[in-house]
Amino acid sequence: MPESTDATRLGVNRTGLQMSPFHAQQMLSGKQALEEAALGEAPDETAAEAMDGQALSATRLEYIADADPLGSVPMPGTLKGAAKSSAKMLTGKRPQVFIDKLAERLAFERGGTRLYDAVYTKAIAQPELGAMNAEELLEIRKAEARHALLIKECLEKLGADPTAQTPCADLVGVQSMGFIQAVTDPRTTLAQSLHTALCAELIDNEGWENLIAMARKMGHNDMAKRFHAALEEEAVHLTKVRNWYTQLTAEASELV
């Protein structure tokens, strides 16, 4: 395996304590001295809280109590949308929750499209790792784009604005950026990129299952049927990515 694509080659890694036992002992001695000072200057209970992170947790609780929500689900921008929302509310349901989850799925599928653009680039940049046909990655990418368009269509059918950034859409947008950053990093290998895609696929499959259940509960059985077809495609994606990742990892563990 070429050194440029071998992420597990032995090298000069100075991050572990074993690389400098003397400095490691100094650091641990300093930590012990601070703990002893804390125990000597404050009641045992207070010192224990400081050392086990309870003080930090208390600060976080204060911020959580004062925080605003991530955002809001916008009011329907059309008379049709307002009428549909009102009709659902009369039945005791909250259509804004369904719209929020639809927007979440839309944001995730958009992110998935960009993710597979990056994985494809990594695959053609490292052709020696030929555990798969790179064109299959493009097919997955196209499916992610189709799924995004499906959700957009469903949002419009409900009278909602598919361009609105709802709370759940905002959340998965931030989460997806971590995946994309991992894959677009020039230092990550194809196997590492596929591991990232595998994580995304596991989340994606769970998200579609949740959306199908919610669509049925809201009485949108036609949407649930279309979402189930998307889930079946995602299940195929999950199997392919898992197999590719497993194969590349197994190859990397063998001496050649």
Summary of the structure (lengths in Angstrom):
residues: 256
radius of gyration: 24.7
end to end distance: 7.5
largest distance: 72.5
contacts: 704
relative contact order: 0.11
helix: 75%
strand: 0%
